[in-house]
Amino acid sequence: MAKLSIIVPTYNEVESLPFLADRIHACLCEFDYELIIVDDNSPDGTGALAEELSQEKPIKVVHREGKLGLASAVIDGFNHASGDVLGVIDADLQHPPEYIPELFRAIDGADIVIASRYVNGGGVEGWTFTREFISRGAKFAPQFLFAKIRSVKDPLSGFFLFRKKAIEGIELNPIGYKILLEILVRGNHSEVAEVPYVFKGRERGTSTFNATEQVNYLKHLWRLIRSEHETRRFLRFCLVGASGVIVNQGTYWLLTRPIGINDTVAPIIGIELSILSNFVLNDIWTFRDRRQAGSIPARALKFNLTCGAGAVLNYGVFLLLYKVFGVDDMLSYLIGIGVAMLFNYFFSKWWTWR
């Protein structure tokens, strides 16, 4: 069986570290493994304690000059790892180490194995409604944005294993603590497995869950969007939408002026032709890398339905702002267009060209 390297980033974890090391060794003593502790110069002596523990257990200690951040600590751990399979676990025992053997066995049929809170049998203990709501909302965003990880139930887990080849040739540069998300979006992998586990309440020390980390997560998400060229795709979608306005207006003028069709029928034809022209351009330009998502007629129907729903949303936002909140009618209409455009884009990604 392959060698396993478990990376543990630490900062002021002197209370938890001995228990973590004992529990990891107890469940992995029959495996070929190493525990890599990456310490950010903890003032409570975590680094010195890790050196003491390394005299008794297969522990490698990486000392860093200051508090440089969890993400970079994990990446430093990857760089010092000698195993074929790498893993990440928190030092605070919220990730029960006893799940590691099950995750390690599951790697035989996968490139990445995630200890998941959101598959059947998984869960959390001791969370408030607010924290669980934030967690579920945070995981929905990348699932919605990145088709590659849409089937992954817990893309923000901090407890996972993966084959080292998944990050070969990839320059990881995450912000905050969502390293798994970076690997899932940018890594070299095909099969992702999830093993249910229950996220425990922190036994010792102070929680790192705070507003700063949530801001870092949003920055990280934006960086991934840019790295995956999603801003370019969105700009293309907007340009196609602008061309649809020209098609719509041009068709209306042609039908009502030279041809003389009734002005109540002409807008319907103009709208449908603009939707079809937008579909063709998006299919061959904006989403050309996803054209395998169903047949052309099926994609065209989905796009029509999405645009229809977007039009209803546009009108609804306009009425809400203008009639209920008294916002200027032109501004209300502009905001409605913006909301509908975002709706159309995300649903086009999520459904039409998924």
N, C-alpha and C positions, 0 to 999 in steps of 0.2 A: 504493500500500500504506500501511496505517496507520503512525503513528509509534509507536516502541517506546521505553519507559522502563524501564531496568534498574536496580533498587535493590540497593545493596550496603551492608549495615550493617558498620561496622568498629570494632574496638577493638584497638589494638596490632598492626596488620597492615602495618607499614611495609616488611617484607621481601617480602610477597606482592603488595602493591598494584601496583607498576609492571608486574609480569608479567601480572597480571590485566587491567589497562587495555590493555596491548599486545595481548594475545590477543583480548580483546573487540573492540577496534578492527579488528584484522586480519580477523575474520570478519563484522563488521557495517559495514565502511566503505562498502558499497554500499547500505546501508539508511538510512532516516531514524531515527536513534536518539539517545538521550541516556543517559549513565551517571550515576546519582545516588548519590553516596557520602555516607552518613550516619555521621558520626564522633562517638563519645561521649567527646570530649576526651582522646584517646589520649595518654598520657605519652611514647610513643616517637616522636611527631611525625607520625603517620599523617595527621592533618588538614592539616598544613602541606604535606606531600608531595602530597596530593590537590589542593591549590590550585595547586601547580606543574604537575601533570599537566593541569589544566584549561586551561592556556595553550596546549596542543598538541592536545587532544582534546575532543570534546563532552561535557564532564564538569561536572556541577553538584555543589557541595559544600554539605552541610548540617552545620553545627557545633552540637553540643549541649553543655550545660554540664557534664555528668558522665556516668558510666556508668549510664545509665537503663534499659538492657536491650535485647536484640535485637528483641523483638516491637514495642516502641514505636518503635524506630529504623526498622523497616520501614514502619510506619504513617506516620511522619513523611515517609519517602521517597514513599509514595503521595500524600500531601498536596502535595508539591512537584513531582509529575510532570505533564508536559504531554502525554504520549502517550495514545493511545487503547487501547494494549495495555501492560500493566504486567508486569514480571517481577522475580523475586527470585533471587539467586545469592549463595553465600558468597564471601568474599574469599580464602579459603585454598587455592583451586584444587582442592578436592576435587570440585567440580562443574566438569567441563571446559567452558569457554566455547564450544568449537567445536560444541556441540550446539544453541546458541541459534538459529542460522538454521533448523534443522530444526523446532524447537519453534515458531518464528515462522510458518513456512509452514503448520504444522498448525493454527494458530489460525483459519484460514479456515473450517474446518468445525466449530469447537468454541468454547465459552465459556472453558474452562480447558484448558490443556495441561500435563501433568506429565511431567518427566523421571523415569522410573520405574525403580527397581532390581528390581522384582518382576514385570515382564512378560517374555515371551520375548526374549532378547537382552540383558537387563539383568543387573546383578550388583554385587558389591562387591569391593574389593581390600584385603587387609591387615587384615581384621577377625578378631578372635578368635571362637571359638565362642560365648563368653558374650555378646559384644556383638551378634552376629547373632541369637542367641536372644532377647535383650531387644528388639531392633528388631522382629523378627517378632511377638513377643508384644504389643508396644505398638501395632502397626498393627491387630492383630486386634480389640482392644477397641472402637475407634470403628466398625469395620466391623460388629461385632456389635450395637452400641448404636443406630446411626443408619442407618435403611433407605435414606436418600437417597444414601449413599456406599458401599453394600454392594458395588457392582461395581467400585469403585476399588481397584486393587491396591496403590498406594503413597500412601495419604492423608497420610503424614507426611513426604513429600519436602520438602526445603528448596530445590528447584530447579524453578521452574515459571513459566508465563506465564498471564495471564488478561485478558479484556476488562474495561476499567474499569467498565463498566456492572454487572458482577457484584457490586460492592461499593457501588453507589449506594444511599443511604438506609440503609445498614447501619453501625451503630456497632461497629467492631471493637475488641475488648478482650482479646486473648489474653495468656496468661502463658507465659513461656519462649520457645521458638523454633519452635513448630508453627503458624505463621501459616496455612499452607495448610489445615490441618484446620478452622480457624475459618471460612475462606472457603467451603470445601466444605459445611460444615454450615449456615451461616447466610446464604451468598451467594445472589444471583439468577442461577442458571445452569440449563441443561438438559443440554447436551452436554459431557462431559469426555473428553478424549483423553489417552492415555499413550504416550510415546515412550521406548523402552528406552535406558538409558545405564549406564555402569559407574562407580560411585562410587569415586573414587581415594583413596589414602592421602594424608594431609597432607604437603606438600612442605616447608613452612617453618612456624615458629611452634609454638604449643602448642594441643593439642586442647581444645575447650570441652565435650566429653562428660564429664559428671560426675554425681554423685548428686544435686546440687542441681537440675540441669536435669531429671532424671527425676522429682523431687518436683514441680517446676513443671509438668511434663507432666500428672501426675495431678490437680493443682489445676485446670489448664486443662480437662481432660476433665470433671471434676465441674462446673465452671462451665458448660460447654456442655450437659451433661445438664440442669442447672437452667434454662438459658435456653430449652431446647427443651421445657420442661414435662414432662420424663420423670419427675421426682419425683411430680408430680401423677398421672401415668398409673400409676405403681407403687402409689401409695396407693389409687387406685381398684381396681387389681387385688387388693390385699390386702383391701379391703372386700368385693369380690365373693367372694373366697375365704372370708371370715368368714360371709357369707350362705349359702355352700355347706355349711358345717358345720351351720347351722340346718336347711337342707333335708334333709341327710343324717340328722341325728338325729331330726327330725320324721317323716320317712318311715319310719324304723326303728320308732319308737314306734307310729305309726299301723298299720303292717303287723303288728306282733307283738302289740299290745294289742287294739284294737277288732276288727281283721280276723282275727287269729289265724294269720297265715302263719308258717311254720317260721323260727326265728331264724337258721338258716344261709343261707336264701334272702333274707331281708329286707335284710341288709347289702349284698348285691350290688345289689339294686334301689335302695337308698338312695344308694349310691355313684354309680351311673350317673345317677340323677336329679339329684344334686348337681352332677355334671360337666356335664350338659346345662343346668341352670339357670345355672351359672357361664359356660358358653359364650354363652348368650343375653345375659346382662348384660354380659359383656365385649364382645360383638359390637355391642351398641347403645350402650354407654357408654364402656368403657375404650379400645377400638380402633375407635370409630365412624369415625375419619378414614381407616381402612385397610380398610373393608368391601369394597372392590373386589378384594381379594386372593383370587380364586377364588370358586367357588360356595359357598352356605351349607352344603350337605352335605359338601363337601370340607373346609371350615374346621372343621366339627363333628368330622369324622373325625380331622383332624390334632390338634385339641384333646384328643380322647379319647386318642389315642396318646401325646401329650405328658404328660397327667396320669397315664397308666398307667406311663410311664417314670419320672415323678416319684415315684410311689408306691413303685416298686422301689428308687429311689435313697434315699428316706426310710427304708425298711426296712434297706437296706444300711448307711447311715450309723449307724443305731441299733445294729445288730449289731456293727459295727466298734468304736464307742465303748464300748458296754456290755460286750460279751463279750471283746473283745481288749484294750482299754485300761482297763477297769474303771471307767469313768465312771458316775456315778449314772444309773439307768435312766430317770427322769423327765427329767433334763437331756439325756441322750442322745437321747431321743425328741423333745424340743423342738428340739434342734440339727438333727435329721433333718428335722423339719417346715420349719425355716428354709431349709435347703439345698434341699429339694424345691420350696419356694415360689419361691426365686430361679431354680431350674432351669426351673420351669413358666413364669415370667414371661419370661425371656430367650428360651426356645424358642417361646413364643407370639408374641413380637415377631419373631423371626428366621424362623419357619417358618409358623405359622398365619396371622398377620396381617402378612406381610412387606411 
